[in-house]
Amino acid sequence: MSGTTRSQQWYAGDSRDAFIHRAWMRRGLPDHAFDGRPQIVICNTWSDLTPCNSHFREIAEHVKRGVWESGGVPLELPVPSLGETLLRPTAMFFRDLAAMVVEELIRANPVDGVVLLGGCDKTVPSLLLGAASVDLPTLMVTGGPMLNGSWKGRPLGCGTGVWEMSEEVRAGRMPRSDLRRAESAMIRSRGHCNTMGTASTMACVAESLGMTLPGNAGLPAPDSRLLELSHTAGNRIVEMVAEDLRPSAVLTREALLNAVRAVAAIGGSTNAVVHLLALARRVGVEIGLEDIDRAGRDIPLLADVQPAGAHLMEDFHRAGGLDAVLGQIKDRLEPSVTVSGCSLTDQISGRSSTDLTVIRTADEPIAHQAGLAVLRGNLCPDGAVIKPAAATPELLRHRGRAVVFDGIEDFHARIDDPELEVSASDVLVLRGCGPRGYPGMPEVGNMPLPRKVLESGVRDMVRISDARMSGTAFGTVVLHIAPESAAGGPLGLVRTGDWIELDVERRLLRLDVPDEELAAREPVTAAAPPAESGWEHIYRAHVEQADRGAGLDFLAGTRGSFVARESH
């Protein structure tokens, strides 16, 4: 082979440095591994502490087979793995740290092409952000959802079932012993959440962006066809190196807006908003909250999957998966480039759903307008987000009295206090939980309801915060309020007893207090104590607000793959 690949900058010739590079890699690799054939790095987020990605070693082996078969050299690279359910204070706090490591390690090594293995919530966006910055030929394999859960004869979705059953326990309607027994019934296999939570949403986002091979999103983790697709991904990445097909050709404005439309049609997670905004910032595409609202507003909700519906991801795949969904909205999609070499619209099979109870048609959708709604008003001058598909319709237009909590500790201390003055018509307000204030913008926005309200039979209230919520959660929950209270946002001016107006149709969130009274108030930031760790110092000094993707300001833009200096 010719010595034109990037990796030949390390391996070609008879210099001392080339000798060192080749010699240290000769641990079973044949001599022809260094003759110019593509060196393919597999960025693997396997970890015992990320149980959703625990099967990635097997997936990596099948990617390697495909790379070898097509004349490349596969090299596995462990990269940071962010376990959503375990990391404190929140996995979001580490998204950009993981992305920085991915970026720097790809750039620093003799790599010609990249395969990204992601699944759990933050592993997909961190990998995409890091690889996009280097802009070498790259594709992603997502690890797939776990099998359906079942409890007492009904589907039990991970995440969604937790929020639902924990409230039933607090209301005295479900014994704690049942909650414990439901644990093993909910998690039945390897794979990420089996609801349309953030992990499944981001898998669909990756495919609709064009960064995975078609048919990847929704393919269950235990399904042998995922291993077949992984092998094919190994084949394809070698071809992409020869074609010089890079993320910069795939991650365009058209692709990002296609992803927004896909999120609307599947009833996807609000977390997709911050990740897509961060990715747009990274690749230099001008997309803001208004673009997201506009692109998704007239898209029908087609996937009847928890938390916005009744079914689970195994059913979604069986019914035709993302391909069937995109086929129903094909006329609203752009023909953006994908890693398959075809445009997104060309690679849609045209096959209809095989189960219309799971994936509906555009003519008979679950809802005609399913997009994530972006709100404005004096409470959120830079925007806020709500997921109407997971909300109580009667609460999407509401006026209620604020009950304010200054930080999550204050919330936990008072929410079940029988003396708390609260009713079902009130609006729960949580501040101090944004990107800077927590830090990390945790998934605490779907606040548990007050015990006294639960015991009366109510299961939803309007809740607003500068936090996020799990994609598996549900309820009339306004999130991502920007600016956050810790950055001086007007959320810090709200007082218990103030009246708040929500009108999703009008895209309005308003604090009904005269401007002159607000001007006289002292803002409450409810911010976290001073930073202690080195990373926290960097993060809190540089993190941007939710309307810009909650990323670090200095990471905007791409930096390419060139490295000027040698190590010896």
C-alpha positions as CSV (number, residue, x, y, z in Angstrom):
1,M,0.0,0.0,0.0
2,S,1.1,3.6,-0.5
3,G,2.4,5.6,2.4
4,T,-0.2,8.4,2.1
5,T,-2.3,7.7,5.3
6,R,-2.0,10.0,8.3
7,S,-0.5,7.2,10.4
8,Q,2.5,7.0,8.1
9,Q,3.7,10.3,9.7
10,W,4.5,8.0,12.6
11,Y,5.5,4.7,10.9
12,A,7.1,5.5,7.5
13,G,10.8,5.7,6.9
14,D,14.0,4.8,8.7
15,S,14.3,7.7,11.2
16,R,14.8,7.1,14.9
17,D,11.3,8.1,15.6
18,A,9.8,5.8,13.0
19,F,11.9,2.9,14.5
20,I,10.5,3.6,18.0
21,H,6.9,3.8,16.8
22,R,7.0,0.6,14.9
23,A,9.1,-1.3,17.4
24,W,6.9,-0.6,20.3
25,M,3.8,-1.6,18.4
26,R,5.3,-5.0,17.2
27,R,3.5,-7.1,19.8
28,G,1.9,-9.5,17.4
29,L,1.3,-7.1,14.6
30,P,2.8,-8.3,11.3
31,D,5.3,-6.2,9.3
32,H,2.7,-5.3,6.7
33,A,0.6,-3.6,9.5
34,F,2.9,-0.6,9.0
35,D,2.9,-0.4,5.2
36,G,0.3,2.4,4.9
37,R,-2.9,0.5,5.5
38,P,-5.5,2.4,7.6
39,Q,-5.0,2.4,11.3
40,I,-8.5,2.3,12.8
41,V,-9.0,3.3,16.4
42,I,-12.0,1.9,18.3
43,C,-12.9,4.4,21.1
44,N,-14.5,2.0,23.6
45,T,-16.6,3.3,26.5
46,W,-16.8,-0.1,28.1
47,S,-16.8,0.0,31.9
48,D,-18.0,-2.1,34.8
49,L,-19.3,1.2,36.2
50,T,-21.3,1.9,33.1
51,P,-23.5,-1.2,33.1
52,C,-25.4,0.0,30.0
53,N,-22.1,-0.4,28.0
54,S,-20.9,-3.6,29.7
55,H,-21.1,-5.6,26.4
56,F,-18.9,-3.3,24.4
57,R,-15.9,-5.6,24.5
58,E,-17.8,-8.1,22.4
59,I,-18.9,-5.4,20.0
60,A,-15.3,-4.1,19.7
61,E,-14.2,-7.6,18.7
62,H,-16.7,-7.7,15.9
63,V,-15.7,-4.3,14.7
64,K,-12.1,-5.5,14.6
65,R,-13.0,-8.5,12.5
66,G,-14.6,-6.1,9.9
67,V,-11.5,-3.8,9.9
68,W,-9.1,-6.7,9.4
69,E,-11.3,-8.1,6.7
70,S,-11.2,-4.9,4.8
71,G,-7.5,-4.4,5.0
72,G,-7.2,-2.1,8.0
73,V,-5.5,-2.4,11.4
74,P,-7.9,-2.2,14.3
75,L,-6.6,-0.6,17.6
76,E,-8.8,-0.4,20.7
77,L,-8.6,2.7,22.8
78,P,-10.3,2.9,26.2
79,V,-11.8,6.4,26.7
80,P,-13.8,7.8,29.6
81,S,-17.1,6.1,30.3
82,L,-19.8,8.0,32.0
83,G,-22.3,5.8,33.9
84,E,-25.5,7.8,34.0
85,T,-27.0,6.3,37.1
86,L,-23.9,6.3,39.3
87,L,-21.8,9.4,38.7
88,R,-21.9,12.2,41.3
89,P,-22.8,15.0,41.2
90,T,-24.1,14.2,37.7
91,A,-22.8,12.6,34.5
92,M,-23.4,15.9,32.6
93,F,-20.7,17.5,34.8
94,F,-18.2,15.2,33.0
95,R,-19.5,15.3,29.4
96,D,-17.0,17.8,28.1
97,L,-14.2,16.3,30.1
98,A,-14.8,13.0,28.4
99,A,-15.1,14.8,25.0
100,M,-11.7,16.5,25.6
101,V,-10.0,13.2,26.3
102,V,-11.5,11.6,23.2
103,E,-10.4,14.6,21.1
104,E,-6.9,14.8,22.4
105,L,-6.2,11.0,22.3
106,I,-7.5,10.6,18.7
107,R,-5.4,13.6,17.6
108,A,-2.2,12.5,19.4
109,N,-2.1,8.9,18.1
110,P,-1.3,7.4,14.7
111,V,-5.0,7.1,13.6
112,D,-6.6,7.3,10.2
113,G,-10.2,6.4,11.0
114,V,-12.3,6.2,14.1
115,V,-15.1,3.9,15.3
116,L,-17.0,5.2,18.4
117,L,-18.8,2.8,20.7
118,G,-21.4,4.6,22.8
119,G,-24.7,3.8,24.4
120,C,-25.3,5.2,27.9
121,D,-26.6,8.8,27.9
122,K,-23.5,10.9,27.9
123,T,-21.2,8.5,26.1
124,V,-22.8,9.2,22.8
125,P,-22.6,13.0,22.8
126,S,-19.1,13.1,24.4
127,L,-17.8,10.8,21.7
128,L,-19.4,12.8,18.9
129,L,-18.1,16.1,20.3
130,G,-14.6,14.8,20.7
131,A,-14.4,13.1,17.3
132,A,-16.0,16.0,15.5
133,S,-13.3,18.3,16.7
134,V,-10.5,16.2,15.1
135,D,-12.5,15.5,11.9
136,L,-11.0,12.2,10.8
137,P,-13.2,9.7,9.1
138,T,-15.5,8.5,11.8
139,L,-18.6,6.4,12.4
140,M,-20.4,5.4,15.5
141,V,-21.9,2.1,16.7
142,T,-24.5,2.5,19.5
143,G,-24.9,-0.4,21.9
144,G,-28.7,-0.8,21.9
145,P,-31.4,-1.0,24.5
146,M,-31.9,-3.8,27.0
147,L,-34.8,-6.2,26.6
148,N,-38.3,-5.3,27.8
149,G,-39.0,-5.4,31.4
150,S,-42.3,-6.8,32.8
151,W,-44.0,-6.5,36.2
152,K,-47.3,-8.0,37.2
153,G,-48.3,-8.5,33.6
154,R,-47.5,-5.0,32.2
155,P,-44.5,-3.5,30.6
156,L,-41.9,-2.1,33.0
157,G,-39.7,0.5,31.5
158,C,-36.4,1.3,33.2
159,G,-36.3,4.9,34.5
160,T,-40.0,5.5,33.8
161,G,-41.0,2.7,36.1
162,V,-38.7,4.0,38.8
163,W,-40.3,7.5,38.8
164,E,-43.8,6.0,38.7
165,M,-43.4,3.3,41.4
166,S,-41.4,5.5,43.8
167,E,-44.3,8.0,43.8
168,E,-46.7,5.1,44.5
169,V,-44.6,4.1,47.5
170,R,-44.5,7.6,48.8
171,A,-48.3,7.9,48.4
172,G,-48.7,4.7,50.4
173,R,-50.2,2.8,47.5
174,M,-47.3,0.3,46.9
175,P,-45.3,-1.6,49.5
176,R,-41.6,-1.1,49.5
177,S,-41.1,-4.8,49.2
178,D,-42.7,-4.7,45.7
179,L,-40.4,-1.9,44.7
180,R,-37.4,-4.0,45.6
181,R,-38.7,-7.0,43.7
182,A,-39.3,-4.9,40.7
183,E,-35.6,-4.1,40.4
184,S,-34.6,-7.4,38.7
185,A,-37.8,-7.5,36.6
186,M,-36.9,-4.1,35.2
187,I,-33.3,-4.8,34.2
188,R,-33.3,-8.1,32.3
189,S,-30.3,-7.9,30.0
190,R,-27.3,-5.9,28.9
191,G,-28.0,-2.6,27.1
192,H,-29.1,0.9,27.8
193,C,-32.6,2.0,28.9
194,N,-35.5,0.3,27.2
195,T,-37.6,3.4,27.2
196,M,-37.3,6.4,24.8
197,G,-35.0,8.0,27.4
198,T,-31.9,9.9,26.6
199,A,-29.8,6.9,25.6
200,S,-32.4,5.6,23.1
201,T,-33.0,9.2,21.9
202,M,-29.3,9.9,21.4
203,A,-28.9,6.6,19.5
204,C,-31.7,7.8,17.2
205,V,-30.0,11.2,17.0
206,A,-26.7,9.6,16.0
207,E,-28.5,7.7,13.2
208,S,-30.6,10.6,12.0
209,L,-27.4,12.8,12.0
210,G,-25.9,10.2,9.6
211,M,-23.2,9.1,12.0
212,T,-24.2,5.4,12.3
213,L,-25.1,2.8,9.7
214,P,-28.8,2.5,9.0
215,G,-30.7,0.3,11.3
216,N,-28.4,0.7,14.4
217,A,-30.7,2.8,16.6
218,G,-33.1,0.6,18.6
219,L,-31.4,-2.7,17.7
220,P,-31.5,-4.5,21.1
221,A,-28.2,-5.1,22.8
222,P,-28.6,-8.9,23.1
223,D,-29.6,-9.2,19.4
224,S,-27.0,-11.0,17.3
225,R,-27.8,-8.6,14.4
226,L,-26.0,-5.9,16.4
227,L,-22.8,-7.9,16.1
228,E,-23.3,-8.3,12.4
229,L,-23.8,-4.5,12.1
230,S,-20.6,-4.0,14.2
231,H,-18.7,-6.2,11.7
232,T,-20.1,-4.2,8.8
233,A,-19.1,-0.9,10.6
234,G,-15.5,-2.3,10.7
235,N,-15.7,-2.8,6.9
236,R,-17.2,0.6,6.3
237,I,-14.7,2.7,8.3
238,V,-11.9,1.4,6.1
239,E,-13.8,2.5,3.0
240,M,-14.5,5.8,4.6
241,V,-10.7,6.4,5.1
242,A,-10.2,5.7,1.4
243,E,-13.1,8.1,0.5
244,D,-11.9,10.7,3.0
245,L,-15.5,11.0,4.3
246,R,-15.2,13.1,7.5
247,P,-17.7,14.3,10.1
248,S,-17.4,17.8,8.6
249,A,-19.3,16.5,5.6
250,V,-21.9,14.8,7.7
251,L,-22.6,17.1,10.7
252,T,-24.1,19.9,8.7
253,R,-27.0,22.3,9.6
254,E,-29.3,20.0,7.5
255,A,-28.2,16.9,9.5
256,L,-28.7,18.7,12.9
257,L,-32.2,19.8,11.9
258,N,-33.0,16.3,10.7
259,A,-32.1,15.0,14.1
260,V,-34.4,17.6,15.8
261,R,-37.3,16.3,13.6
262,A,-36.5,12.7,14.5
263,V,-36.5,13.6,18.2
264,A,-40.0,15.1,17.8
265,A,-41.3,12.1,15.9
266,I,-40.1,9.5,18.5
267,G,-41.1,11.6,21.5
268,G,-37.4,11.9,22.5
269,S,-35.7,13.3,25.5
270,T,-35.3,17.0,26.3
271,N,-31.6,16.2,26.9
272,A,-31.2,16.0,23.1
273,V,-31.5,19.8,23.1
274,V,-28.3,20.6,25.1
275,H,-26.3,17.9,23.2
276,L,-27.4,19.1,19.8
277,L,-26.7,22.7,20.7
278,A,-23.3,21.7,22.0
279,L,-22.5,19.7,18.8
280,A,-23.6,22.7,16.6
281,R,-21.2,24.9,18.6
282,R,-18.5,22.4,18.1
283,V,-18.8,22.1,14.3
284,G,-19.5,25.8,13.8
285,V,-23.2,25.5,12.7
286,E,-25.5,28.4,13.6
287,I,-28.4,26.7,15.4
288,G,-30.3,28.0,18.4
289,L,-33.3,27.2,20.4
290,E,-35.7,28.9,18.0
291,D,-34.4,26.7,15.2
292,I,-35.1,23.6,17.4
293,D,-38.6,24.8,18.2
294,R,-39.3,25.6,14.6
295,A,-37.9,22.4,13.1
296,G,-39.9,20.1,15.5
297,R,-43.1,22.1,15.9
298,D,-45.2,20.5,13.1
299,I,-43.7,17.0,13.3
300,P,-46.2,14.3,14.4
301,L,-45.6,12.0,17.3
302,L,-45.4,8.5,15.9
303,A,-43.6,6.3,18.5
304,D,-45.9,5.0,21.2
305,V,-43.0,4.4,23.5
306,Q,-42.6,5.2,27.2
307,P,-42.4,7.8,28.7
308,A,-44.6,9.5,26.1
309,G,-46.4,6.2,25.3
310,A,-47.0,2.7,26.4
311,H,-44.5,0.4,24.7
312,L,-40.7,-0.2,25.0
313,M,-37.7,-0.2,22.7
314,E,-37.8,-3.9,21.9
315,D,-41.3,-3.3,20.5
316,F,-40.1,-0.2,18.7
317,H,-37.4,-2.2,16.9
318,R,-39.8,-5.0,16.1
319,A,-42.3,-2.6,14.6
320,G,-39.7,-1.1,12.2
321,G,-37.6,1.2,14.4
322,L,-36.3,4.5,13.3
323,D,-36.5,3.6,9.7
324,A,-40.2,3.3,9.8
325,V,-40.5,6.6,11.7
326,L,-38.3,8.5,9.3
327,G,-40.2,7.0,6.4
328,Q,-43.4,8.7,7.6
329,I,-41.7,12.2,7.8
330,K,-39.4,11.7,4.8
331,D,-40.9,14.7,3.0
332,R,-39.8,16.9,5.9
333,L,-36.2,15.7,6.0
334,E,-33.1,17.0,4.1
335,P,-31.0,14.7,2.0
336,S,-28.0,15.1,4.3
337,V,-24.8,13.0,3.8
338,T,-24.4,9.9,6.0
339,V,-21.5,7.6,6.8
340,S,-23.1,4.9,4.6
341,G,-22.3,7.0,1.6
342,C,-26.0,7.6,0.8
343,S,-28.1,10.5,1.8
344,L,-30.4,10.1,4.8
345,T,-33.5,10.2,2.6
346,D,-32.1,7.7,0.1
347,Q,-31.2,5.1,2.8
348,I,-34.8,5.1,4.2
349,S,-36.2,1.7,3.2
350,G,-39.8,2.8,2.6
351,R,-41.1,-0.1,4.6
352,S,-44.1,0.7,6.8
353,S,-44.5,-0.1,10.5
354,T,-45.3,-3.7,11.1
355,D,-47.3,-2.8,14.3
356,L,-49.3,0.4,14.2
357,T,-49.9,0.3,17.9
358,V,-46.2,1.0,18.4
359,I,-45.3,3.2,15.4
360,R,-48.2,5.1,13.9
361,T,-48.6,6.7,10.5
362,A,-48.3,10.4,9.9
363,D,-52.0,10.4,9.0
364,E,-53.0,9.0,12.3
365,P,-50.4,10.0,14.8
366,I,-50.5,10.0,18.6
367,A,-50.3,13.8,18.4
368,H,-50.0,16.2,15.4
369,Q,-47.4,18.5,17.0
370,A,-44.8,16.6,19.0
371,G,-41.7,18.8,19.0
372,L,-39.9,19.9,22.1
373,A,-41.3,23.4,22.9
374,V,-39.0,26.3,23.6
375,L,-40.6,28.9,26.0
376,R,-39.7,32.6,26.5
377,G,-40.8,35.2,29.0
378,N,-39.5,37.2,31.9
379,L,-38.6,34.0,33.7
380,C,-36.5,32.7,30.9
381,P,-35.3,35.4,28.6
382,D,-32.8,33.1,27.0
383,G,-35.2,30.2,26.8
384,A,-36.6,27.1,28.5
385,V,-37.7,23.7,27.3
386,I,-40.7,21.5,27.9
387,K,-41.7,18.1,26.4
388,P,-45.5,18.4,25.7
389,A,-45.7,14.7,24.7
390,A,-44.9,13.7,28.3
391,A,-47.0,16.4,30.0
392,T,-50.6,16.5,31.2
393,P,-52.5,18.3,28.5
394,E,-54.6,20.2,30.9
395,L,-51.5,21.7,32.6
396,L,-50.0,23.0,29.4
397,R,-51.9,26.2,30.0
398,H,-51.8,27.0,33.7
399,R,-51.5,29.8,36.2
400,G,-50.4,28.9,39.7
401,R,-48.8,30.1,42.9
402,A,-45.0,29.5,43.2
403,V,-43.6,27.3,45.9
404,V,-39.8,28.0,45.8
405,F,-36.9,25.7,46.8
406,D,-33.4,27.1,47.0
407,G,-31.3,24.1,45.9
408,I,-31.9,20.4,46.0
409,E,-31.1,20.1,49.7
410,D,-33.8,22.6,50.5
411,F,-36.2,20.6,48.3
412,H,-35.5,17.3,50.0
413,A,-35.7,18.8,53.4
414,R,-39.2,20.3,52.9
415,I,-41.1,18.5,50.2
416,D,-42.7,16.0,52.5
417,D,-43.2,18.3,55.4
418,P,-46.9,18.2,56.4
419,E,-46.7,21.9,57.3
420,L,-45.6,22.8,53.7
421,E,-48.2,25.1,52.2
422,V,-48.7,23.6,48.8
423,S,-51.6,22.4,46.7
424,A,-51.9,20.6,43.3
425,S,-52.6,23.9,41.5
426,D,-49.3,25.4,42.7
427,V,-46.1,25.6,40.6
428,L,-43.0,24.0,42.2
429,V,-39.9,26.1,41.5
430,L,-36.3,24.7,42.0
431,R,-33.3,26.9,41.4
432,G,-29.5,26.5,41.9
433,C,-29.4,23.4,39.7
434,G,-28.1,24.8,36.4
435,P,-24.8,24.2,34.7
436,R,-22.8,26.5,37.0
437,G,-24.9,26.4,40.2
438,Y,-25.0,22.7,40.9
439,P,-22.5,22.3,39.1
440,G,-23.4,20.2,36.1
441,M,-27.1,20.7,35.5
442,P,-28.4,17.4,37.1
443,E,-31.5,15.5,36.2
444,V,-33.6,16.7,39.2
445,G,-36.1,18.8,37.3
446,N,-38.8,16.2,37.5
447,M,-39.2,16.9,41.2
448,P,-41.2,14.3,43.3
449,L,-44.6,15.7,44.2
450,P,-45.3,16.7,47.8
451,R,-46.5,13.8,49.8
452,K,-49.8,15.5,50.8
453,V,-50.5,16.1,47.0
454,L,-49.7,12.5,46.2
455,E,-51.9,11.2,48.9
456,S,-54.8,13.1,47.4
457,G,-54.5,11.1,44.2
458,V,-52.7,13.8,42.1
459,R,-49.8,12.6,39.9
460,D,-48.7,15.7,38.1
461,M,-48.0,19.4,38.8
462,V,-46.3,22.1,36.9
463,R,-42.6,22.2,37.9
464,I,-40.0,24.6,36.6
465,S,-36.2,24.7,37.2
466,D,-32.8,25.5,35.7
467,A,-32.0,21.7,35.8
468,R,-32.5,18.9,33.4
469,M,-34.6,15.7,33.8
470,S,-34.1,12.2,32.8
471,G,-35.3,11.3,29.3
472,T,-37.2,8.5,30.9
473,A,-39.2,10.9,33.1
474,F,-42.6,12.4,32.5
475,G,-44.8,15.2,33.7
476,T,-45.5,18.9,33.0
477,V,-41.9,19.9,33.7
478,V,-40.2,23.1,32.4
479,L,-36.4,22.7,32.2
480,H,-33.2,24.4,31.2
481,I,-34.3,27.8,32.2
482,A,-31.7,30.3,31.0
483,P,-29.9,32.1,32.4
484,E,-29.8,29.9,35.5
485,S,-30.2,31.5,38.9
486,A,-26.4,31.1,39.7
487,A,-25.7,33.2,36.6
488,G,-28.0,36.0,37.8
489,G,-31.1,34.8,35.9
490,P,-34.5,36.0,36.9
491,L,-35.4,32.6,38.5
492,G,-33.5,34.0,41.5
493,L,-36.1,36.7,41.8
494,V,-39.1,34.4,42.3
495,R,-40.6,34.3,45.8
496,T,-43.1,31.8,47.2
497,G,-46.6,33.1,46.6
498,D,-45.8,34.8,43.3
499,W,-48.0,33.9,40.4
500,I,-46.5,32.1,37.4
501,E,-48.2,31.7,34.0
502,L,-47.4,28.8,31.6
503,D,-48.9,28.7,28.1
504,V,-47.1,26.2,25.9
505,E,-49.1,27.0,22.8
506,R,-48.0,30.6,23.0
507,R,-44.5,29.5,24.1
508,L,-44.8,31.6,27.2
509,L,-43.4,31.3,30.7
510,R,-44.0,34.5,32.8
511,L,-43.7,35.6,36.3
512,D,-46.7,37.8,37.1
513,V,-45.0,40.4,39.2
514,P,-44.6,44.1,38.3
515,D,-41.2,45.1,36.8
516,E,-40.6,47.7,39.5
517,E,-41.1,45.1,42.3
518,L,-38.7,42.7,40.6
519,A,-36.1,45.5,40.3
520,A,-36.2,46.0,44.0
521,R,-35.7,42.4,44.9
522,E,-32.4,40.9,45.9
523,P,-31.7,37.8,43.7
524,V,-31.1,34.4,45.2
525,T,-28.6,32.3,43.4
526,A,-28.8,29.1,45.5
527,A,-25.4,28.3,44.1
528,A,-23.1,25.4,45.2
529,P,-20.2,26.0,47.6
530,P,-16.9,27.1,46.1
531,A,-15.2,24.7,43.8
532,E,-12.8,22.2,45.4
533,S,-11.5,19.9,42.6
534,G,-9.3,21.1,39.7
535,W,-11.9,20.0,37.1
536,E,-14.7,21.8,39.0
537,H,-12.6,25.1,38.9
538,I,-12.2,24.8,35.1
539,Y,-15.8,23.7,34.6
540,R,-17.5,26.5,36.6
541,A,-15.2,29.2,35.1
542,H,-16.0,28.2,31.5
543,V,-19.4,26.4,31.3
544,E,-21.9,28.1,29.1
545,Q,-25.7,28.3,29.7
546,A,-28.2,25.7,28.6
547,D,-29.3,27.8,25.5
548,R,-25.7,27.3,24.2
549,G,-25.5,23.6,25.0
550,A,-24.0,23.8,28.5
551,G,-20.5,23.2,27.1
552,L,-17.2,24.8,27.9
553,D,-16.7,28.0,26.0
554,F,-13.2,27.3,24.8
555,L,-14.2,24.0,23.1
556,A,-16.3,25.7,20.5
557,G,-15.1,25.0,17.0
558,T,-12.9,22.2,15.5
559,R,-9.2,21.9,15.8
560,G,-8.3,19.3,13.2
561,S,-5.9,16.4,13.3
562,F,-2.5,17.9,12.7
563,V,0.2,17.6,15.4
564,A,3.3,19.5,14.7
565,R,5.9,18.1,17.1
566,E,7.4,14.7,17.8
567,S,7.7,13.1,21.2
568,H,11.4,12.1,21.0
